Amino acid sequence: MVDATHTIQVDVVSAEESIFSGEARFVALPGEAGELGIYPRHTPLITRVRPGSVRIEKADGSEEFVFVAGGILEVQPNRVTVLSDTAIRGKDLDEEKANEAKRAAEEALKNAKSEIDIARIQSELAVMAAEIAAARKFRQKK
Protein backbone atom coordinates (compact mmCIF):
# COMPACT_ATOMS: atom_id res chain seq x y z
CA MET A 1 0.00 0.00 0.00
CA VAL A 2 1.20 3.50 -0.89
CA ASP A 3 1.62 5.95 2.00
CA ALA A 4 -0.61 8.94 1.14
CA THR A 5 1.77 11.37 2.89
CA HIS A 6 4.45 10.52 0.32
CA THR A 7 2.30 10.68 -2.81
CA ILE A 8 -0.06 13.09 -4.51
CA GLN A 9 -3.01 12.37 -6.82
CA VAL A 10 -2.20 13.60 -10.35
CA ASP A 11 -4.73 14.09 -13.14
CA VAL A 12 -3.77 15.28 -16.63
CA VAL A 13 -6.86 15.94 -18.72
CA SER A 14 -7.24 17.04 -22.34
CA ALA A 15 -10.39 18.33 -24.01
CA GLU A 16 -11.02 14.79 -25.29
CA GLU A 17 -10.00 12.46 -22.46
CA SER A 18 -8.18 11.78 -19.22
CA ILE A 19 -4.55 11.22 -20.23
CA PHE A 20 -3.15 10.25 -16.82
CA SER A 21 -4.70 9.66 -13.42
CA GLY A 22 -2.76 8.15 -10.54
CA GLU A 23 -0.59 8.57 -7.48
CA ALA A 24 2.83 10.20 -7.86
CA ARG A 25 5.85 11.11 -5.75
CA PHE A 26 6.74 14.17 -7.83
CA VAL A 27 5.53 16.19 -10.83
CA ALA A 28 7.61 18.59 -12.98
CA LEU A 29 6.12 20.81 -15.67
CA PRO A 30 6.66 24.11 -17.52
CA GLY A 31 4.82 26.79 -15.54
CA GLU A 32 4.16 30.28 -16.80
CA ALA A 33 7.16 31.73 -14.93
CA GLY A 34 9.47 28.72 -15.32
CA GLU A 35 9.84 25.04 -14.48
CA LEU A 36 7.73 23.88 -11.53
CA GLY A 37 8.41 20.91 -9.27
CA ILE A 38 5.56 19.69 -7.11
CA TYR A 39 5.79 17.29 -4.16
CA PRO A 40 2.98 16.06 -1.88
CA ARG A 41 1.65 18.74 0.51
CA HIS A 42 2.60 21.55 -1.89
CA THR A 43 1.14 24.98 -1.21
CA PRO A 44 -2.11 25.56 -3.18
CA LEU A 45 -1.47 27.20 -6.54
CA ILE A 46 -3.23 28.01 -9.80
CA THR A 47 -1.13 29.05 -12.79
CA ARG A 48 -0.88 28.73 -16.54
CA VAL A 49 1.18 25.98 -18.10
CA ARG A 50 3.38 26.61 -21.13
CA PRO A 51 3.66 24.05 -23.94
CA GLY A 52 6.05 21.27 -22.94
CA SER A 53 6.49 18.04 -21.01
CA VAL A 54 4.81 17.05 -17.79
CA ARG A 55 7.08 14.54 -16.03
CA ILE A 56 5.34 12.38 -13.46
CA GLU A 57 7.35 10.21 -11.08
CA LYS A 58 4.79 7.57 -10.20
CA ALA A 59 4.42 5.97 -6.76
CA ASP A 60 6.29 2.85 -7.97
CA GLY A 61 9.28 4.97 -9.09
CA SER A 62 8.61 4.69 -12.83
CA GLU A 63 8.08 7.82 -14.92
CA GLU A 64 5.27 8.94 -17.17
CA PHE A 65 5.65 11.76 -19.70
CA VAL A 66 2.79 13.79 -21.15
CA PHE A 67 3.12 16.61 -23.68
CA VAL A 68 0.71 19.52 -23.09
CA ALA A 69 0.13 22.39 -25.48
CA GLY A 70 -0.33 24.81 -22.61
CA GLY A 71 -3.20 24.92 -20.16
CA ILE A 72 -4.01 25.47 -16.50
CA LEU A 73 -2.44 23.88 -13.42
CA GLU A 74 -4.23 23.59 -10.09
CA VAL A 75 -2.27 22.35 -7.09
CA GLN A 76 -3.83 21.36 -3.77
CA PRO A 77 -1.86 19.73 -0.94
CA ASN A 78 -3.05 16.26 -1.99
CA ARG A 79 -3.92 16.75 -5.70
CA VAL A 80 -2.41 18.13 -8.92
CA THR A 81 -4.69 18.76 -11.90
CA VAL A 82 -3.43 19.80 -15.34
CA LEU A 83 -6.11 20.90 -17.81
CA SER A 84 -5.02 21.30 -21.42
CA ASP A 85 -6.84 21.55 -24.74
CA THR A 86 -4.23 19.16 -26.15
CA ALA A 87 -2.34 16.53 -24.17
CA ILE A 88 -0.46 13.58 -25.68
CA ARG A 89 1.12 10.64 -23.87
CA GLY A 90 4.88 10.55 -24.40
CA LYS A 91 4.69 7.17 -26.10
CA ASP A 92 2.15 8.60 -28.59
CA LEU A 93 4.24 11.60 -29.67
CA ASP A 94 5.06 11.56 -33.39
CA GLU A 95 8.09 13.75 -34.14
CA GLU A 96 7.72 13.47 -37.91
CA LYS A 97 4.05 14.53 -37.77
CA ALA A 98 4.99 17.48 -35.54
CA ASN A 99 7.77 18.46 -37.98
CA GLU A 100 5.28 18.40 -40.87
CA ALA A 101 2.87 20.62 -38.92
CA LYS A 102 5.75 22.98 -38.09
CA ARG A 103 6.74 23.21 -41.77
CA ALA A 104 3.10 23.93 -42.74
CA ALA A 105 2.89 26.67 -40.10
CA GLU A 106 6.17 28.21 -41.31
CA GLU A 107 4.78 28.27 -44.87
CA ALA A 108 1.54 29.85 -43.63
CA LEU A 109 3.57 32.48 -41.78
CA LYS A 110 5.18 33.55 -45.07
CA ASN A 111 1.70 34.12 -46.53
CA ALA A 112 0.09 35.70 -43.45
CA LYS A 113 -1.64 38.99 -44.15
CA SER A 114 -2.66 40.35 -40.75
CA GLU A 115 -1.01 40.72 -37.35
CA ILE A 116 -3.65 38.43 -35.89
CA ASP A 117 -2.75 35.68 -38.39
CA ILE A 118 0.95 36.16 -37.65
CA ALA A 119 0.38 35.95 -33.87
CA ARG A 120 -1.78 32.81 -34.24
CA ILE A 121 0.77 31.08 -36.46
CA GLN A 122 3.67 32.06 -34.18
CA SER A 123 1.74 30.50 -31.28
CA GLU A 124 1.23 27.31 -33.31
CA LEU A 125 4.96 27.26 -34.12
CA ALA A 126 5.85 27.54 -30.42
CA VAL A 127 3.57 24.58 -29.61
CA MET A 128 5.05 22.50 -32.47
CA ALA A 129 8.60 23.29 -31.35
CA ALA A 130 7.73 22.24 -27.80
CA GLU A 131 6.09 19.04 -29.06
CA ILE A 132 9.17 18.15 -31.14
CA ALA A 133 11.44 18.78 -28.13
CA ALA A 134 9.17 16.64 -25.94
CA ALA A 135 9.21 13.81 -28.49
CA ARG A 136 13.02 13.89 -28.62
CA LYS A 137 13.28 13.97 -24.81
CA PHE A 138 10.87 11.04 -24.48
CA ARG A 139 12.79 9.03 -27.10
CA GLN A 140 16.07 9.61 -25.21
CA LYS A 141 14.54 8.37 -21.93
CA LYS A 142 13.51 5.03 -23.44
C-alpha positions in Angstrom: 0.0 0.0 0.0 1.2 3.5 -0.9 1.6 6.0 2.0 -0.6 8.9 1.1 1.8 11.4 2.9 4.5 10.5 0.3 2.3 10.7 -2.8 -0.1 13.1 -4.5 -3.0 12.4 -6.8 -2.2 13.6 -10.3 -4.7 14.1 -13.1 -3.8 15.3 -16.6 -6.9 15.9 -18.7 -7.2 17.0 -22.3 -10.4 18.3 -24.0 -11.0 14.8 -25.3 -10.0 12.5 -22.5 -8.2 11.8 -19.2 -4.5 11.2 -20.2 -3.1 10.3 -16.8 -4.7 9.7 -13.4 -2.8 8.2 -10.5 -0.6 8.6 -7.5 2.8 10.2 -7.9 5.8 11.1 -5.8 6.7 14.2 -7.8 5.5 16.2 -10.8 7.6 18.6 -13.0 6.1 20.8 -15.7 6.7 24.1 -17.5 4.8 26.8 -15.5 4.2 30.3 -16.8 7.2 31.7 -14.9 9.5 28.7 -15.3 9.8 25.0 -14.5 7.7 23.9 -11.5 8.4 20.9 -9.3 5.6 19.7 -7.1 5.8 17.3 -4.2 3.0 16.1 -1.9 1.6 18.7 0.5 2.6 21.5 -1.9 1.1 25.0 -1.2 -2.1 25.6 -3.2 -1.5 27.2 -6.5 -3.2 28.0 -9.8 -1.1 29.0 -12.8 -0.9 28.7 -16.5 1.2 26.0 -18.1 3.4 26.6 -21.1 3.7 24.0 -23.9 6.0 21.3 -22.9 6.5 18.0 -21.0 4.8 17.1 -17.8 7.1 14.5 -16.0 5.3 12.4 -13.5 7.4 10.2 -11.1 4.8 7.6 -10.2 4.4 6.0 -6.8 6.3 2.8 -8.0 9.3 5.0 -9.1 8.6 4.7 -12.8 8.1 7.8 -14.9 5.3 8.9 -17.2 5.7 11.8 -19.7 2.8 13.8 -21.2 3.1 16.6 -23.7 0.7 19.5 -23.1 0.1 22.4 -25.5 -0.3 24.8 -22.6 -3.2 24.9 -20.2 -4.0 25.5 -16.5 -2.4 23.9 -13.4 -4.2 23.6 -10.1 -2.3 22.4 -7.1 -3.8 21.4 -3.8 -1.9 19.7 -0.9 -3.1 16.3 -2.0 -3.9 16.8 -5.7 -2.4 18.1 -8.9 -4.7 18.8 -11.9 -3.4 19.8 -15.3 -6.1 20.9 -17.8 -5.0 21.3 -21.4 -6.8 21.6 -24.7 -4.2 19.2 -26.2 -2.3 16.5 -24.2 -0.5 13.6 -25.7 1.1 10.6 -23.9 4.9 10.5 -24.4 4.7 7.2 -26.1 2.2 8.6 -28.6 4.2 11.6 -29.7 5.1 11.6 -33.4 8.1 13.7 -34.1 7.7 13.5 -37.9 4.0 14.5 -37.8 5.0 17.5 -35.5 7.8 18.5 -38.0 5.3 18.4 -40.9 2.9 20.6 -38.9 5.7 23.0 -38.1 6.7 23.2 -41.8 3.1 23.9 -42.7 2.9 26.7 -40.1 6.2 28.2 -41.3 4.8 28.3 -44.9 1.5 29.8 -43.6 3.6 32.5 -41.8 5.2 33.5 -45.1 1.7 34.1 -46.5 0.1 35.7 -43.4 -1.6 39.0 -44.1 -2.7 40.4 -40.7 -1.0 40.7 -37.4 -3.7 38.4 -35.9 -2.7 35.7 -38.4 1.0 36.2 -37.7 0.4 36.0 -33.9 -1.8 32.8 -34.2 0.8 31.1 -36.5 3.7 32.1 -34.2 1.7 30.5 -31.3 1.2 27.3 -33.3 5.0 27.3 -34.1 5.8 27.5 -30.4 3.6 24.6 -29.6 5.0 22.5 -32.5 8.6 23.3 -31.3 7.7 22.2 -27.8 6.1 19.0 -29.1 9.2 18.2 -31.1 11.4 18.8 -28.1 9.2 16.6 -25.9 9.2 13.8 -28.5 13.0 13.9 -28.6 13.3 14.0 -24.8 10.9 11.0 -24.5 12.8 9.0 -27.1 16.1 9.6 -25.2 14.5 8.4 -21.9 13.5 5.0 -23.4 
